[in-house]
Amino acid sequence: MRNPKYHLYLTQDERRTVLNSLIELRNDFISQGRYTDIIDELLVKLTKAKVKRIKIKEV
């Protein structure tokens, strides 16, 4: 069975916060001597993700 794909729609501020948090987590893992492979993959996916502009309807 295939794993389902999930899409995140983040604002520019949210994207920056996620990126900074991942970098901090990666630095913590490096200082503890742990592997950072998964975090590195997430960082690459986040930085290479297309920016899609969507309109939000206010209710």
N, C-alpha and C positions, 0 to 999 in steps of 0.2 A: 504494500500500500504506500502511496506517495505521501510525503509530508505536506500539509497545506502551507501555502504561502501567505504571509501576513504583510500588510502595507501600513506604514506609519506616515501620517501627515503631520509634519512638525513646522512650527513657525521658525523664523531665523534665530530667535532667542533660544527656543527649545533645542534646536539643532546644535547651537553653540554650547549649551549646557551639557548635552549628552556627550559631545566631543570632548569637552574638558574633563568630564567625569571619567570617561574611558581612559584618557591619558593619565589621570591621577591614579586610577586603578592599575594601569599597566606599570607605572612607576613603583607602586606599592609591591606588586608582584616581583618586579626586578630586585627590589631591595630585600625581599624575603627569599630570593633565589628560586622562585617558582617559574614555571613555563608561562609564556604570554601568547602562545599561538592563537588561541581563540579570540583574545582581545585584539590582536593584530588583524585578524580576519574581519572582525566587526569594524575596526577603524577604516580598513580599506573599503568595505562595503558602504560605509557612511560617507566617506569622502568622494567616492565615485558615483554615488546615487544621483540620478537626474533630479533637477529642481523642477517641480511641477506646480504651476500656479493654478489655484482653484478659487472659485468665487464662493463665498459663504453668505448664505441668505440669513439675515437677522430676522428673528420672529418677535 
